Amino acid sequence: MVSELAGTLTKTKIDVDSLRNEFFNPSSAPTAVKFGTSGHRGRLGAGFCALHARAIAQAVARIHKEQNIIGPILVGGDTRLMSRETACLCAKVLAGNGLCVILPDMPLPTPVFSFEIISGRASACLNGTASHNPPQDMGLKYNPQNGGPADTALTSLIEKYANEYMAHPEEIKSVSLDEARVQGLVRETDVVSPYVDALARFVDFKKIAASPLKFAVHPLGGSSLAFYKAIKEKYQLKNMDIVSEIQDPTFYFIPIDHDGKIRMDPSSKYPMSPLIKCVEDGTYDFAGASDPDADRFGCATKKGGLIPPNHALCVMADYLYRHHKVRDAYSIGRTLGTTALLDRIADGLGLKLDEVNVGFKYFVEGIIKRKYVLAGEESAGMSVSGWTPEKDGILAVCLLMEIMAVEGDIADLYNRLTEEYGKPYYTRVDVPTDDGTKKCIKSLKAADFENLHQVAGERVTRVRDTDGIKIYLQSSWFLVRPSGTENIVKIYAETFVSENHLNTLIEAAKELLLK
């Protein structure tokens, strides 16, 4: 049904001039600053405008001064509309507060911001991006001194200060970029070479270059383009083609997603359809992609078509451990909604399994302490200890190319893992709801289910209430989480029993928690 619907939808090109005007002169009152995982995000205009950017930058400047944080702040953004303008506004405000700013004259991937921080060249960053959201959206993320997404305590403080400045914009300090450069407060730097050089610590590019396989890479119009080009040149990957170099802030060249929106999601079969086609027709053996800010990955192979993120994470975790890529790590990390096949793989490899709430910020401490062979989430984010405490789609794509070159098709490797550990059936369903239902689910605690002994024919083994409600069964689980930004409830479910049992789980979750 979804596929049929997508085929009948018409793509609408966005009005760039109108959105640009909305950014500088919103037609309605701007919303309050509200950080999600690590940043504020909204539609250009009331959802995200110049005042949001300036207020958040002033809040960050205030925090850096209060906490005596020393060192330049890296400022930039991806390729979406108003990213550059957002970065320049932030730079002017930070410099107006006497803080040093690094402002590269090019789009920057999210993992590169993080890499520059952990490498000691920046103390923090402000990153203008809305990830793979539709092109009408814009946002601003802050990463502190640890390089990872800001934690809740810090984002709450940024929100508090930024909303004060939203109400009193006359208190925001600012200088022109020309003046800031004269004062030595704003400068550029090479952010490509250090990152591309360091990737070789985790990716064997010689094995990729020596492979007879043909690889395709698509930046999806995003900030990874310059980095993939540098990787291709430095490591002489003549068998890797960058199949698109288009950078258009309307992203009109991206096929529409299932709901008619342009969404640069590398794990969706609709935006990825050109890449799926080029492996299905035999032009390439592997096709990889990363979203506009390059913190998520996607891939398709000749044998498997589009590879679900959960499958790729399992293959990467197993490969990373067996090839001793991550020294001294002793655990695999996954979020609540990510496949439990990783649990079985961890057990089989003699590793621990760390389950965290949804959000990559919960992996930051473990990555810094070199705990994780792989930290991953079902929404196509991953990193490893000794690398960035942010998701890295470029690392993932390059690592998957190495795995293909060394061990074969990702689909075959995943099937071998399921033969050894069991085959999971997995899905996520978004159910429309209202604020009342969301509030009710948020209020539930594990103790409310102490008399629940059986669901979908299986014994209940545990209930977790740290992020929605997750109910663990003998061979299955399901998680019900209210969305923080939309009136939907997300139901994640997985079983090692059968496809029919998966459907039973979804219905049981609805009956139990969405009455």
N, C-alpha and C positions, 0 to 999 in steps of 0.2 A: 504493500500500500504506500509506504513512504517513497519507494523507488518510483512508482507510477506518478505520485504527486510531484516529485522533483522534476520529472520529465515534462510536466505541464506548466511549471512556474516560469515567469519571465524575469530576467535580470534587469534591475533598474540602476542606471548609473547615478552616482551621487552628485549633488550640486556643490562643487568645490568652493565656489565663490560664496555661496550662502553659508556653508559651514565655517569658512574662514571668518566671515563677518560675525557669526554667532560666537566664535571663540573670543574675539575681541570685544564684541558688544552683544551679550546675550539678550534675547528678546523677553526672557522671564528671569526672575530672581535666581541666582546661582544656588544650588543645593549646598548643604553643609559638607565639609570635608569628612569623608568616612573611609577609613582604610580597611581593605579586605585582607588578603593574605599578607601583603606587604605594601600596598599602595592604594591610592584613590583612583577610581575609574568611573567614567560616565560618558554619555553622548556629548559631542561637542556643542557647546552652548551652556545651558543651565547645569548640565551634568559635569562638564569639565570646560573651564574657560581660563583666560589669562589670569584672572584674579585667583583662581585655585592654585595655579602654578606659582604665582608670586607669594601667596600666603603660606604655601607649604615650604617654599624656599626660605622665607623669613623664619618660619618655625624651626627649620633645621639649623639655620644660622644661630638662632637663640640657644638651641640645645648644645651646639658645638661650643659656644662661648661659656655656657653654664657649666658644662662638664669638662671644659678645658681640653677639648679634642684637637690635637695638633695635626696639621698636614693638609694637603690640597684635597678638594672634593672633585671627583670626576663627574662631569655633567654631559649628558647627551641623550640620544634616543634612537628609535628604529626608523623605518622608512614611511611610517604612516603620516597622514595629514596633520600638520601642526606640531610634529615632534621636534623639528629644528627650532621653531618659534618658542616652544615650551622650554627647550634647553637654554636658549639665549636669555629668556626672561629670568630663569633660575640663576644663570651665571651673573646677570646684572645685579640681582638681589644679594647673592652671596658676596660678590665683590663690594657691593655697597655697605656691607657689614664688615669689610676688611678681611674677608676670608679668601684664600688662594683657590683658584679654580683651574682645572684642566678641562678644556673644551675642544675636543678633536673635531676636525672639519669633515666628518663622515658619520654615517649611521653606525651604531654600536650594538652588538648582541648582548643580551643580559648576562650570559656567562663571562663575557670579556670584562664587564664592569666588576664582577666578583673577582675575577682573576687579577685585575689590577690592584684591588684592595689587598688580597692575601699575599700578593707579591711585594707589598710595601710601598707601592708608588702612589697610592691614594689612600686617604683615611676613611672615605665613605663615598657614596655616589647618589646622584639623583638621575633617574632613568625614565625618559618619556616614552611610554609604551602602553598599549592595551592588549598585549599578547596577540592571540589569534582572533580577537573579537572583530565584528564587522568594522569596515573602514570609517564609519561615522563616529566611532568611539575613540576616546583618548584617555590616557591616564598618566600617573607619575608614581614611580616606586622609589623607595629609599632603602639602601643597604648600608648598615653600619660597619664598624671596624672589623667584625668577624667575616665580612664578605657575603653573608647569607641574607635571606629575607629578614626584615626587622621583626622582632618578637612583639607580642601583644602589649607589653608594658611600654615599649618605645613607640609603637604606632598610636597608642592611646594618648601619649604625651604630644606627639606631632599633631594629632587631631585637635586636641585641646588648644594648643597654641595657634594652629592654623585657623581655627574657627574664630579665635579672638581677632586675628588680623583680617579675616573676611569681614568682620563687623566694623573694623577700624583700619581700612586700607591706607589711611594717611600715615600710619605708623610703620609701614613697610619701607625700608631703605633700598635705594637703587642708584646705580651709576651707569653711564653708557659703556658699551664694550670697548670703545676706543680709549676712554679715560681709564678703564680697568687695565687695559693692556699697557698703557703708558706707565701706570703705577706698578706694573709687574704682577698684578693679581690674576690675570687670565692668560693662559698659554696653551699651546697645542703640544702633542707628543705622539710618538709612534705607538699605537696600541695593537697593531697587526702582528708584527714580527715576534714580540715576546710570547704571545699566545700560541701562534702557529709553531714556533720552535718547541715550546713546552709540551704540545700535544704528543710529540714523539715519545714521551715518557710512558704513555699508556697505549699508543697505537703503533704497530709495526708497519710503517708505510712502505718499507722495502718489500714486504710480502704482498701488499696490495699491488704495487707496481709490477711485480714479477708474475702476477696471476694472469691467466689467459681470459679471465672473465671480463665482461664489459660492465662498467658502472655508470649510472646516471645520478646526478645530484640536481635538485631544484630548490633554490632558496625561497620559493613562494613569494617573490617580490620583496624579500626582507633584508635585514642587516647582515646576514651571513654571506652575502655574495662576495664581498672583497676578501673574506676569510677563506672561502672555498677556492677562490682564484689563487690566493697565496699558497694554499695547501697543494693545489695541483702543480704550481710552478716549482715550489721548493722541493717537493718530494718526487717530481717528475712522473706524475700519474697520467701517462699518456692514454691509459685505458679508462680514465674517468672523464666524463663529459658534463659540463654545467649546461643543462638543457634549456635554461631560460635565464637571461640577464635583465629582464624587464623589472624596473622599479617605478611603479605608478601608484601614488597614494590612494587612488580610487580602487585599486586591486581588481579592476574590471576584467582582467584577463583570467582571473581565478574562477573556475566553474562554481555555480551556486550550490549551497549546501541543501540539506533535505527540506529546510523550511523556507527556501527562497532567498535567504540572506547570503551575502558574500562573507564567508568566514574562512580564514586562512588556517584551517585545522589540518595538520599533517596526518592525523589518525582517522579522518573521515573519508569514506570512499568517494564522495562527490568532489571535493576540491582536489583529491589525489587521482581522479580518473585519468588524466593524461599520462601520469606516471605508471598507473596500473596497465594502461594500454601498451606502453612501450616495453614492458616486460612480458606481457601476454603475447605480443606479436613477435617476440624473440629478438628485438633490437638490442635489449640490454638484459643482463642476468639479474641485476639488482638496481633498484631506484630508491634513493633516499631523499628526504626533505626535512626542512626545519621551518618553524613558523616565523613571522616577521621579526620577533626579538630573539629567535633561535634558542629558546629554552625548552622547546618540545621537539620531538622527532617523529618521523613516520617512515615506513619503508614498504616496498613491494618487491617480490621476487618472482622469477620465472615459474617456479613450481607452486608457490603459495599464494600468488596474488598479493593483495594488501594484507600485511601481517599485523594482527592486533597488538597493541602495546604490551599487554600482559604476556603474550607469547615471546616478543622480543626481549622483554626484561628477564624472563626465565633463561633464555638462551645466553644472554649476556652475562648473567650472574654465574651460570655454570662455567662458561668459557673463562671469565675473569679469574675464577678460583683455580681452575685446572691449569691455567697458563701462568699462574703466580704473578698476575698483573698488579695486584694491590698488596703490598707488603704489610705483614703483621695484623691485617684486619681479621676479625673473628666473627663477623655477623653479617647477615643480609637484612636490610631494612626495607620495610614496605608500609604504605599507608593502609588505613582500615578497609578501603574499598578495592584493594589490589589483590590479585589472585593468591590463593592459599597454596598453589603449586610451589610457590617460592618457599613455603614452610617445609614442604617435603624435600625439596632440593637442599635446603639448608641442613636438614637432619641427615640426609644422605651424604653430605660432604663434611659432616662433623662441625657445622657452624651453628651459631645461635641465630634466632630469628627475632627481630625487633619490630613490633607493630606499633605505629604511631598514628595520631589523629591526621585527618586530611590537611595537607599543607606542607610544603617542603621545609618551612621554617623549623619543623619538628626534627629534621635530620641534621640541622646545622652543628649542634654540639658533638654529635656522633661522628660526623665527617671530620671535624677539626681534631677530634681525639683519635682519628684513624681507626674507627670501629668497623666501617662498612666496606665489604667487598663490593657491594652495590647498594645504593639507596634508590628506590624507585616508586613511582605512583602510576596508577592505571591510566591517568590522563596523559601519558607519554612524557614523563619527566624522569630524569635519572642523573646521578653523578656517582663518584667513588671517593673514598678517603684518599687524601693526598692531592686532591684536585679541588674544584670550586665547590663551596657549600651552596651553590645555586644549581638549578637544573641546566643541563648542557646538551642541547640538541645536536650541535656540531660534533662533539665527542661521540655521542651515540651513533650518528650516521657513519663516522669514520671507523668506529669499533665494529659496527655491523659489516662494513666492507671487508675489514680484516678477517672477521669470522667466516664470511663467504669465501674469501681467498684461501683460507687455511683448512676449513672443515666442511664446506659445502653449503647447500641452500638452507636458509634459516628455517623454512617450513619443515624440512627433513629433520633438522636438529631438534626442533620442538617436538616432533612426533616421537623421536627416540626418547626424549625426556618423559613423555606421557606413557610410553611403553614401560618405562622403569618405575615411575612414581604414580601413575594413574592419570586418567583423562578428565580434566575439569570442564564443566559447562557453565558459562559465565554470561551475565548480562547486566545492563543498567537500564532502568525504566524511569522516565520523568513523569510524575503524576501532577496535573494541575490541582492547586488547592487554594486555601485562603489563609489570611494571617492568623486566624483563630486556631486552625489545625496545626500550623507551624509552631505557634506558641505552645500548644498542648504537647507536641512531640518534644520540644526543647525542655519542657518541664519534667519529662519522665526520667525515672531513675531505675537502676538495675533492680533495686529492692521491690519495685512495682511488679516484677515478673517472678518473684520467688515461688509462686504457685504454678508457674508454667513449666510443665515437665516434658511435654512432647509437642512438636510442630512438624507438619508434613510427613508424619510417620517416623520421625527420628527423635531420639532423646535429646533434650536441651542440656548442653554441657556447661554453658557459661553465658552471661549477659554483660555487655559493656555499655556504659552510658557517657563516655567522655566526649563523644562527638556524634550526636544522634543516638540511636539505639541499634546495637549490633547483637544479634542472637546467633550463638554458635551451636551447631548440631553435630551429630556423630561424623557425618561425611559432607556436611554442607554448612552454609552460613548465609545470613542476609543482614543488610545494613539499611536503615531508613534515616535519611538526613534531610532536614529542611534546607533549601537554598537560602543563602544570605542576601541575594540580590533579586531573586524572582519569586513569584508565588507558585513555586513547584516544590514537590518533595521528591528527592532522588532515592530510588530503591536499587541497591546493588545486591546481587545474589550470585552464589556459586555452589555447585554440587558436583561431587564425583560419582553420582549415581546414574543419571540419564538426562536427556533433553526434556522429557516429560516431567521429571522431578523438578527441574529448574522452573518450569511454568507453575508447578504446584507451589513452589517456594514463594514466587512473586504474589500469587493469589493469597497465600497464607499471610504474607507481610501486609498486604492491603487490608485484609480482614482484621488482623491483630492491631494495627497501628493507625489505620486511616478510616476508622468507623465514622 
